[in-house]
Amino acid sequence: MSSTLLRASRLLIRPAVTLRPPVHRRQMSASTHSSLTTVSTANAPAAIGPYSQAIKAGDLLFCSGCIPLDPTSMQVVEGGIEAQTKQALKNLTSVIEAGGSELGKVVKTTVFLKSMNDFVTVNGIYEATFGSHKPARSAVEVARLPKDVLVEVECIASLK
């Protein structure tokens, strides 16, 4: 066999993929860092997943999204967007207060809506809740929310 053919035949029988032993990655710790404090209150629904109702970090309080669940029954409140928005904001207020802040110290909110058609209704209830305080805000229409609710609200509040 010629040397060119011999080299070509070696390339053909070489495996296309090099197999390597599996890499074992170290599992990350699930505990909260000592510089962070978790916030929990029975006055708002318990978390329905692996998250905290809120986390204190320095002078800020980061509140998870609140949906319109009754804290006692853990069921979605009956009624449409009005009842759901009022309950979501009531739950958020409870978490904010449990974290040592207040509505007047909210810096930023994000409102997640199932439908932007509810924007005007939600705005009216939001304004009645926050009064003259107007935190920065985003409103986003989403395809679906947990438990198929119509609204979810999260926020960042100052602790100072």
Beta strands, then each sheet from edge to edge (+ up, - down):
strand 1: 36-39
strand 2: 54-57
strand 3: 60-66
strand 4: 106-113
strand 5: 136-141
strand 6: 151-158
sheet 1: 1+ 2- 3+ 6- 4+ 5+
end
